[in-house]
Amino acid sequence: MSLVIGPLDLPAHVDEALAVQAVAFGLGADEVAVRRQIVLRHMTYPGARALGATAGGRLVGFVYGMPNDRTHWWSTVVEPYLRARGHEDWLDGSFVITELHVHPAYQNRGVGRSLITTITDSANEPRSILSAIDIDSPARGLYHSLGYEDLARQVLFPSAPRPYAVMGAPLPLRRR
């Protein structure tokens, strides 16, 4: 089955995307409902864009992001952690990877790598930042392989049960 990576009208396909995220990230219906509103709000921000990975016409992965804005909630939460480590400047001139999720049946096939490199290749910013659960995971391994380095660890988001790491990389991302 051939995989196609291309632009995704995320507001029109938000439920399909969140179904992928729910399976990949283990989200319940209540969390999906909250995230649906967040995604729809994010996609109204200047420069926000999304890509999808489809197989047989079915969405199996997606990524979205936007130029960082220090007034956005995420940025305000991570700023003190970055400042404490001398990395506050990463909040400027960075393209944020807001979400990247691949259905478990399609993980470890290069789908996530293709999504994140494709979206950042078209960024006007010189670097990219993101947050990932602060554990030794395949996602963090992927980000490290692309050139992302830890800028802050043990970052606590309100209502998130586990700490996150904030990671940053110069663009374009490293290739194999």
N, C-alpha and C positions, 0 to 999 in steps of 0.2 A: 504494500500500500504506500503510495507516494505521499510525502509530507510537503505541504505548501506553507511558507512563511510569507505573510503579507500584512498590509494595513488592516486594522480592525476598528470598525465603528463600535467602540466599547459601549456607549450608552444603549445602542440598539441590541447588543448581544451581552448585556450585563448579567443576565440570569445564566446563560451558558457558561460565561467566564467564571462566575461565582460557584457554579456546580463543579468546575474543574478545581478551583481553589479549595472548596469544601472537602473534596476527596483527597487532594494533595496535602492539605494542612490540617485536616481533621476538625472542620468547623461544624457546629450545630446550626439549626435553622435560625435561632435567635441571633447568633453571630453573623450569619449570612445577611439577615435583614439589616443589621446595623452597617455592615460593610457595603451593602448595595447603595445606601444613601451617600456614604463616603466616596465611593467610586464615581457616582453620578456627579457629585460636587467637584471632585478632582478634575474631571474631564471638562469642566467649564473654565479651568485656569489657563492663562496664556501659555502657549507652547506645549500643553499636555497632548500626548499622542500614545497610541497603542498599536501593538502588532499581535497577530494571532498565528497559531500553528494549527492547520487543519489536516486531517487525514480522512479521506473518503467523505469530505464535506462536513465532518464533525470537528468542532473545536477541541483540541487536545492540550493546548497550552496557550498562555498569553503573557505579555509583558506590557506595562505602561509606566510612563514617567513624565517628567516635566523639568524645566529649569528650576533650580531651587530658589525659593523666596523665603527670606528670614521671617516673614510674618506668618507663614504656614505653621500649623500645629506641630508637625513632625520636627521642623527646624527649631522651634522654640523649646521642645523637649530635649533634643540632642545637644543644643548649643552649650549649656554649662559643662557637659561631659567633654565636649571637644575643646572648649576654652581651658579646662583644667589640664589638658594634655598638650596645649600649645597648637591645636589643630583647628581653631575657630575659623581660620581663613578658608577652610574647605567648604564653608557654607556659601561662599561667593564663587561665581563662575563654575558652578557644578550642575550637571544634569542628574536628577534624582531618579533612581529606579525605585518606583513606588511599590510595585508588586511584580513578581515573576513566579508563575506556577505552571507546572507540567503534570498532567494526569499520570499517576503512578505506572500505568501500563506503557507509557511512552518515555519514562525517565531512563537515564543512562544511555540515550541514543543521540545525544548532541542537540536535542531540541532546545533546552534552556540556553546552551551556549550560543546557538544560532539566533535565538530571540534577543538575547542581551547584546550581542555584538552588532546585530543589524540595527537595533534601535539606537545604540550609542554612536554608531558610525555616522548617523545623520544629525547628531547633536552639534550645536554651534559652540557649546561650552568646551573648555580644554580638559575637563575632568568629570568624573562621575562619582556619586556617593550613594550608599544604600545602607539599610540595616537588615541584619539577619539574626535569628535566634543564636545566642552565644554558646553554641556547643560544637563539637567536632562532627560536622554533618556533611553529606554530599554537596549541599548547596554552598556551604562555606568553602569546601574544597574547590568547587567550580570557580567561585569568586577569586580565590587565591590564585588559581591557574591563569586567570584573565588579567592578573596584575593588581587586584584589589589588596590593600593592606589594612590591618586593623588600625583605626584612628582612635577608637574608644571601645572599651569592653564593659560588660556588666551595666549596660544602660537600661534603666527601668522606665518603661512606659506605663502610664496610668492604666489600670485594668488588665495589663498583660501579665500572665502568670509567670513567665520566664524572662530573664534578662536577655538583652540583645547586644550585638556588637555593631558599631558603625564602621563601615569600611569605605575606602576611597581608592580610586585608580585614575591615572592619567589616561586621556583618550588620544588616539584610538586604543582600545583594549588589546592586550597581548594576545597573539595568535600562537597556536601550537608550533 
